[in-house]
Amino acid sequence: MNWYCYLLRCADDTLYCGISNDLEKRLITHNAGEGAKYTRGRTPVTLLYHECCADKSAALKRELQIKRLSRIQKLALCDNLLADD
């Protein structure tokens, strides 16, 4: 089972980082207002970035690393992903 660490842009232009083992389902849940408490009042959300992690533990560690980044660093992470395409 793959785990993902992801970064969302909320409707109020804030960023949210989370983890999931079913990214598509999690995005639907967030946009239905049933996801994390933080995103409930900030829908719709859009996926900016995601990365595959080896397991839940690795995803949690990566989530913590990303949450410690500044907003500018988080956006740069997304920009680097787009530049690699």
N, CA, C and O atoms as a DFTB+ gen file, in Angstrom:
340 C
 N C O
     1  1       0.838      -1.178       0.000
     2  2       0.000       0.000       0.000
     3  2       0.886       1.246       0.000
     4  3       1.786       1.378       0.830
     5  1       0.626       2.150      -0.930
     6  2       1.380       3.392      -0.999
     7  2       0.767       4.450      -0.096
     8  3      -0.454       4.545       0.029
     9  1       1.610       5.229       0.520
    10  2       1.189       6.379       1.302
    11  2       1.696       7.626       0.597
    12  3       2.754       7.610      -0.032
    13  1       0.944       8.687       0.707
    14  2       1.281       9.945       0.055
    15  2       1.293      11.077       1.064
    16  3       0.488      11.113       1.994
    17  1       2.203      11.983       0.865
    18  2       2.212      13.249       1.566
    19  2       1.799      14.271       0.511
    20  3       2.311      14.250      -0.608
    21  1       0.879      15.159       0.861
    22  2       0.346      16.072      -0.148
    23  2       0.205      17.488       0.406
    24  3       0.167      17.707       1.616
    25  1       0.131      18.427      -0.513
    26  2      -0.025      19.832      -0.182
    27  2      -1.197      20.385      -0.978
    28  3      -1.257      20.242      -2.199
    29  1      -2.125      21.018      -0.275
    30  2      -3.315      21.589      -0.901
    31  2      -3.282      23.109      -0.822
    32  3      -2.700      23.686       0.095
    33  1      -3.918      23.746      -1.802
    34  2      -4.204      25.170      -1.718
    35  2      -5.692      25.284      -1.428
    36  3      -6.524      24.767      -2.174
    37  1      -6.018      25.966      -0.338
    38  2      -7.411      26.155       0.052
    39  2      -7.995      27.372      -0.659
    40  3      -7.260      28.174      -1.236
    41  1      -9.312      27.503      -0.616
    42  2     -10.009      28.597      -1.287
    43  2      -9.553      29.966      -0.775
    44  3      -9.596      30.946      -1.519
    45  1      -9.118      30.044       0.481
    46  2      -8.646      31.318       1.035
    47  2      -7.155      31.532       0.794
    48  3      -6.546      32.416       1.396
    49  1      -6.566      30.721      -0.090
    50  2      -5.167      30.793      -0.509
    51  2      -4.172      30.341       0.565
    52  3      -2.974      30.593       0.442
    53  1      -4.658      29.682       1.605
    54  2      -3.749      29.096       2.578
    55  2      -3.337      27.708       2.082
    56  3      -3.945      27.160       1.163
    57  1      -2.311      27.158       2.696
    58  2      -1.810      25.842       2.321
    59  2      -2.074      24.841       3.438
    60  3      -2.038      25.185       4.619
    61  1      -2.338      23.606       3.049
    62  2      -2.590      22.529       4.003
    63  2      -1.772      21.316       3.586
    64  3      -1.770      20.944       2.412
    65  1      -1.086      20.704       4.523
    66  2      -0.292      19.503       4.259
    67  2      -0.894      18.340       5.026
    68  3      -1.262      18.480       6.192
    69  1      -0.995      17.187       4.368
    70  2      -1.532      15.996       5.011
    71  2      -0.976      14.735       4.388
    72  3      -0.137      14.782       3.488
    73  1      -1.462      13.599       4.884
    74  2      -1.059      12.299       4.338
    75  2      -2.298      11.467       4.062
    76  3      -3.359      11.702       4.640
    77  1      -2.154      10.491       3.170
    78  2      -3.259       9.585       2.863
    79  2      -2.721       8.360       2.138
    80  3      -1.662       8.404       1.511
    81  1      -3.464       7.275       2.235
    82  2      -3.121       6.092       1.436
    83  2      -4.057       5.979       0.226
    84  3      -3.926       5.051      -0.572
    85  1      -4.999       6.916       0.088
    86  2      -5.890       6.994      -1.071
    87  2      -6.099       8.475      -1.382
    88  3      -7.058       9.094      -0.922
    89  1      -5.200       9.013      -2.154
    90  2      -5.164      10.462      -2.396
    91  2      -6.427      10.969      -3.087
    92  3      -6.964      12.005      -2.695
    93  1      -6.904      10.274      -4.088
    94  2      -8.098      10.706      -4.803
    95  2      -9.310      10.779      -3.869
    96  3     -10.057      11.758      -3.887
    97  1      -9.496       9.749      -3.063
    98  2     -10.610       9.719      -2.117
    99  2     -10.467      10.824      -1.069
   100  3     -11.456      11.436      -0.664
   101  1      -9.243      11.072      -0.636
   102  2      -9.006      12.100       0.378
   103  2      -9.347      13.492      -0.163
   104  3      -9.910      14.312       0.563
   105  1      -9.017      13.762      -1.415
   106  2      -9.343      15.053      -2.022
   107  2     -10.854      15.243      -2.102
   108  3     -11.366      16.332      -1.840
   109  1     -11.552      14.193      -2.461
   110  2     -13.020      14.249      -2.513
   111  2     -13.567      14.547      -1.118
   112  3     -14.481      15.356      -0.960
   113  1     -13.003      13.890      -0.119
   114  2     -13.435      14.104       1.263
   115  2     -13.193      15.543       1.694
   116  3     -14.068      16.167       2.295
   117  1     -12.015      16.073       1.393
   118  2     -11.717      17.468       1.736
   119  2     -12.736      18.404       1.076
   120  3     -13.295      19.280       1.736
   121  1     -12.973      18.219      -0.207
   122  2     -13.869      19.118      -0.935
   123  2     -15.332      18.953      -0.551
   124  3     -16.145      19.837      -0.820
   125  1     -15.673      17.841       0.071
   126  2     -17.032      17.639       0.564
   127  2     -17.214      18.283       1.940
   128  3     -18.305      18.245       2.508
   129  1     -16.149      18.870       2.469
   130  2     -16.215      19.495       3.789
   131  2     -16.153      18.499       4.921
   132  3     -16.527      18.806       6.053
   133  1     -15.679      17.299       4.616
   134  2     -15.618      16.232       5.616
   135  2     -14.186      15.818       5.935
   136  3     -13.959      14.833       6.638
   137  1     -13.239      16.561       5.424
   138  2     -11.840      16.218       5.651
   139  2     -11.345      16.794       6.962
   140  3     -12.071      16.824       7.956
   141  1     -10.135      17.240       6.954
   142  2      -9.528      17.816       8.150
   143  2     -10.309      19.049       8.607
   144  3     -10.887      19.772       7.794
   145  1     -10.315      19.267       9.885
   146  2     -11.025      20.413      10.448
   147  2     -10.558      21.716       9.789
   148  3     -11.367      22.607       9.529
   149  1      -9.263      21.822       9.523
   150  2      -8.716      23.041       8.926
   151  2      -9.333      23.341       7.564
   152  3      -9.615      24.500       7.259
   153  1      -9.546      22.327       6.751
   154  2     -10.028      22.556       5.380
   155  2     -11.544      22.653       5.273
   156  3     -12.053      23.079       4.237
   157  1     -12.266      22.276       6.296
   158  2     -13.734      22.234       6.218
   159  2     -14.360      23.550       5.781
   160  3     -15.298      23.547       4.985
   161  1     -13.869      24.658       6.278
   162  2     -14.429      25.951       5.909
   163  2     -13.657      26.650       4.810
   164  3     -13.883      27.828       4.535
   165  1     -12.748      25.926       4.182
   166  2     -11.873      26.542       3.195
   167  2     -11.944      25.851       1.833
   168  3     -10.971      25.849       1.079
   169  1     -13.084      25.274       1.529
   170  2     -13.249      24.580       0.252
   171  2     -13.653      25.568      -0.827
   172  3     -14.215      26.615      -0.507
   173  1     -13.389      25.278      -2.083
   174  2     -12.738      24.055      -2.556
   175  2     -11.225      24.115      -2.364
   176  3     -10.626      25.187      -2.277
   177  1     -10.639      22.943      -2.302
   178  2      -9.187      22.829      -2.214
   179  2      -8.667      22.225      -3.517
   180  3      -9.367      21.463      -4.184
   181  1      -7.445      22.570      -3.865
   182  2      -6.811      21.995      -5.056
   183  2      -5.464      21.392      -4.672
   184  3      -4.740      21.932      -3.836
   185  1      -5.153      20.292      -5.283
   186  2      -3.893      19.608      -5.029
   187  2      -2.764      20.358      -5.722
   188  3      -2.797      20.562      -6.936
   189  1      -1.765      20.766      -4.947
   190  2      -0.591      21.442      -5.502
   191  2       0.582      20.493      -5.673
   192  3       1.365      20.622      -6.613
   193  1       0.699      19.542      -4.760
   194  2       1.909      18.722      -4.710
   195  2       1.588      17.419      -3.990
   196  3       0.778      17.390      -3.063
   197  1       2.224      16.355      -4.423
   198  2       2.165      15.095      -3.681
   199  2       3.413      14.295      -3.968
   200  3       4.032      14.426      -5.024
   201  1       3.768      13.467      -3.013
   202  2       4.891      12.553      -3.211
   203  2       4.565      11.228      -2.543
   204  3       3.898      11.171      -1.510
   205  1       5.045      10.187      -3.154
   206  2       4.829       8.834      -2.658
   207  2       5.847       8.543      -1.553
   208  3       7.021       8.894      -1.665
   209  1       5.378       7.901      -0.494
   210  2       6.241       7.531       0.623
   211  2       6.180       6.015       0.813
   212  3       5.197       5.372       0.445
   213  1       7.223       5.465       1.382
   214  2       7.341       4.015       1.520
   215  2       6.260       3.418       2.420
   216  3       5.756       2.328       2.150
   217  1       5.907       4.132       3.488
   218  2       4.907       3.636       4.433
   219  2       4.338       4.809       5.222
   220  3       4.728       5.957       5.008
   221  1       3.423       4.520       6.128
   222  2       2.768       5.579       6.886
   223  2       3.768       6.367       7.723
   224  3       3.675       7.590       7.822
   225  1       4.707       5.677       8.315
   226  2       5.713       6.340       9.135
   227  2       6.518       7.345       8.312
   228  3       6.756       8.469       8.754
   229  1       6.928       6.938       7.127
   230  2       7.693       7.841       6.250
   231  2       6.836       9.030       5.823
   232  3       7.331      10.153       5.725
   233  1       5.559       8.783       5.569
   234  2       4.646       9.866       5.173
   235  2       4.479      10.865       6.309
   236  3       4.477      12.074       6.073
   237  1       4.339      10.379       7.530
   238  2       4.209      11.268       8.688
   239  2       5.466      12.107       8.892
   240  3       5.383      13.293       9.211
   241  1       6.626      11.489       8.708
   242  2       7.892      12.222       8.852
   243  2       8.014      13.299       7.783
   244  3       8.449      14.416       8.064
   245  1       7.631      12.961       6.565
   246  2       7.709      13.942       5.472
   247  2       6.706      15.074       5.693
   248  3       7.006      16.236       5.422
   249  1       5.522      14.731       6.182
   250  2       4.518      15.751       6.484
   251  2       5.081      16.753       7.497
   252  3       4.924      17.962       7.323
   253  1       5.721      16.270       8.528
   254  2       6.302      17.138       9.542
   255  2       7.382      18.032       8.937
   256  3       7.466      19.217       9.259
   257  1       8.205      17.461       8.061
   258  2       9.240      18.263       7.399
   259  2       8.616      19.395       6.579
   260  3       9.067      20.539       6.641
   261  1       7.589      19.067       5.821
   262  2       6.939      20.065       4.969
   263  2       6.237      21.121       5.817
   264  3       6.295      22.308       5.494
   265  1       5.582      20.708       6.887
   266  2       4.889      21.665       7.750
   267  2       5.855      22.661       8.379
   268  3       5.459      23.779       8.708
   269  1       7.089      22.279       8.548
   270  2       8.098      23.172       9.129
   271  2       8.636      24.193       8.127
   272  3       9.309      25.147       8.516
   273  1       8.345      24.000       6.855
   274  2       8.805      24.935       5.828
   275  2       7.968      26.209       5.859
   276  3       6.819      26.205       6.301
   277  1       8.558      27.286       5.389
   278  2       7.795      28.522       5.242
   279  2       6.863      28.387       4.037
   280  3       7.007      27.466       3.232
   281  1       5.927      29.292       3.922
   282  2       5.015      29.286       2.774
   283  2       5.807      29.380       1.471
   284  3       5.511      28.668       0.511
   285  1       6.789      30.238       1.437
   286  2       7.605      30.415       0.229
   287  2       8.321      29.113      -0.120
   288  3       8.381      28.733      -1.289
   289  1       8.859      28.436       0.876
   290  2       9.544      27.161       0.638
   291  2       8.572      26.084       0.152
   292  3       8.918      25.272      -0.705
   293  1       7.365      26.082       0.697
   294  2       6.356      25.106       0.256
   295  2       5.986      25.347      -1.211
   296  3       5.876      24.404      -1.995
   297  1       5.799      26.607      -1.567
   298  2       5.467      26.922      -2.961
   299  2       6.634      26.602      -3.886
   300  3       6.424      26.169      -5.019
   301  1       7.852      26.809      -3.419
   302  2       9.036      26.467      -4.214
   303  2       9.111      24.957      -4.438
   304  3       9.520      24.507      -5.509
   305  1       8.719      24.179      -3.439
   306  2       8.671      22.728      -3.571
   307  2       7.726      22.351      -4.721
   308  3       8.041      21.479      -5.532
   309  1       6.583      23.008      -4.780
   310  2       5.614      22.764      -5.858
   311  2       6.170      23.197      -7.200
   312  3       6.013      22.493      -8.197
   313  1       6.819      24.353      -7.231
   314  2       7.407      24.866      -8.471
   315  2       8.496      23.936      -8.986
   316  3       8.614      23.733     -10.195
   317  1       9.291      23.369      -8.087
   318  2      10.349      22.436      -8.493
   319  2       9.738      21.193      -9.132
   320  3      10.293      20.649     -10.086
   321  1       8.610      20.747      -8.615
   322  2       7.926      19.592      -9.186
   323  2       7.509      19.901     -10.611
   324  3       7.710      19.084     -11.509
   325  1       6.932      21.071     -10.826
   326  2       6.487      21.458     -12.154
   327  2       7.663      21.629     -13.112
   328  3       7.553      21.320     -14.299
   329  1       8.789      22.122     -12.594
   330  2       9.968      22.325     -13.434
   331  2      10.569      21.004     -13.890
   332  3      11.207      20.935     -14.941
   333  1      10.362      19.950     -13.093
   334  2      10.903      18.627     -13.438
   335  2      10.122      17.939     -14.529
   336  3      10.631      17.013     -15.160
   337  1       8.884      18.372     -14.769
   338  2       8.022      17.728     -15.791
   339  2       8.521      17.984     -17.194
   340  3       7.916      17.518     -18.160
